[in-house]
Amino acid sequence: MNQHTDLAIHGGAKTVTRTFPWPIFDESEVQAVMQIVQSGAWGNPDCKGEVEAFEKEFAAYCGTRYAVSCVNGSVSLRLALIACGVKPGDEVIVPPYTFIATASTVIEANCVPVFVDIDPDTYNISPEAIKAAITERTRVIIPVHFGGQACDMDRIMDIARRHSLRVIEDAAHAHGAEYKGRKLGSIGDIGSFSFQSSKNLTSGEGGIVVTNDEQLYQMMASLRNVGRMEGGQWYDHYNPGCNYRITPIQAVLLSHQLKRLEEQTRTRNSNGLYLNKLLSTIDGVTPLPRGFGDSLHSYHLYIFKYDKTQFGGVPKDEFVAMLAAEGVPCFKGYPHPLYRQPLFQQKNFMCYAIPDEVDYSSVFCPVAEQACSEEAVWILQHAMLGTREDMESFARAIFKIQEAVRRVPTPAAL
Ligand SMILES: *Cc1c(COP(=O)(O)O)cnc(C)c1O
């Protein structure tokens, strides 16, 4: 007999029938790109013109003095690390619940990623765990504002200042989000953003760093443009950089997309608050609490904790498949914390100067493990741009699954 026949995964009607477009654009983006195409000025080796114009707009939006755009949000982390003056074997503290770039760029800077656990409430890096991991080799902390929720920046900056460490905010999820009234990315020494196609501000690919420090800015701008320096000649190369430039086509797309960002962020934020309220009425789903009250949250990911005991023992992956079938744009997230990647477990460090004694075989962060395997369910940012009715339909889809699996428990023997 077919179980749970009203569930969409078993052929029943979907709860959410609309789709959620991303990216969002209109004729103004099309015209702007067409103008560049028709001008024939497709490149921009000086990073002036449209590229510089966008950098100024983004820096102003974040409330920083400088911004340097580059090809993606991984390279932006690499530029930031190198500009911080790290040396081979230096340690960089990172969370394990994040995209690979947060840690792999540390290897690419000849440094050692030190994974410390996340906070069980916010899934952001734990300040206590940072403190416990500091050694005389530590140089940099990379907090990730996971899903668009601010890390505890006061405490992180305080720890950093006490130990003379640099802070690079990985704000790849956090365009437009705030911490106590300041834009994320503008609080540490450097903020790093991605414009990859899934991100809240996108040009398909791209990245940017922001800073208030003129020396860091000059170095990152030089590294981004084959080691050239402002005021230097075309064939004067001072630093070991590379060609990490974006094109004017990306820059004009970003300038137009940036005009939409504040309103989109406010929509996601208020939908997130509303969905929190709705989900609090369903047993076994617990939205991550808002760490800093009404600080603007960018909800690159709307995250809730799933408790299978309230869903007839259905494992998380199966629940997420059911929810996706109901039409909710969702994902089970990272299958395991970053330190489990072959890169770290097999020490595939190739040409990079990672000390031989570095060993990840016994690293274990219980909170991140639990988030990956059992708890975390992500609803994706473009869905958070829907209406209040859409949020209600997401909650209804979850409730429908709960009703179905409770009514007909999956027989263990079948
Ligand atoms: C997307 C992302 C990046 C950078 O990604 P790119 O694809 O290189 O632009 C860095 N950190 C986090 C947490 C990310 O999600």
The ligand as an SDF file (V2000), in Angstrom:
LIG
                    3D

 15 15  0  0  0  0  0  0  0  0999 V2000
   29.8190   31.4500   -1.7290 C   0  0  0  0  0  0  0  0  0  0  0  0
   30.7510   31.5360   -0.5870 C   0  0  0  0  0  0  0  0  0  0  0  0
   32.0790   31.9990   -0.7100 C   0  0  0  0  0  0  0  0  0  0  0  0
   32.7340   32.3840   -2.0050 C   0  0  0  0  0  0  0  0  0  0  0  0
   32.2590   31.7460   -3.0870 O   0  0  0  0  0  0  0  0  0  0  0  0
   32.6180   32.0190   -4.6100 P   0  0  0  0  0  0  0  0  0  0  0  0
   31.8260   30.9530   -5.2710 O   0  0  0  0  0  0  0  0  0  0  0  0
   34.0960   31.8130   -4.7580 O   0  0  0  0  0  0  0  0  0  0  0  0
   32.2090   33.3900   -5.0000 O   0  0  0  0  0  0  0  0  0  0  0  0
   32.8330   32.1270    0.4380 C   0  0  0  0  0  0  0  0  0  0  0  0
   32.3320   31.8270    1.6390 N   0  0  0  0  0  0  0  0  0  0  0  0
   31.0660   31.3910    1.8090 C   0  0  0  0  0  0  0  0  0  0  0  0
   30.5660   31.1160    3.1790 C   0  0  0  0  0  0  0  0  0  0  0  0
   30.2510   31.2030    0.7050 C   0  0  0  0  0  0  0  0  0  0  0  0
   29.0060   30.7350    0.8740 O   0  0  0  0  0  0  0  0  0  0  0  0
  1  2  1  0
  2  3  1  0
  2 14  2  0
  3  4  1  0
  3 10  2  0
  4  5  1  0
  5  6  1  0
  6  7  2  0
  6  8  1  0
  6  9  1  0
 10 11  1  0
 11 12  2  0
 12 13  1  0
 12 14  1  0
 14 15  1  0
M  END
$$$$
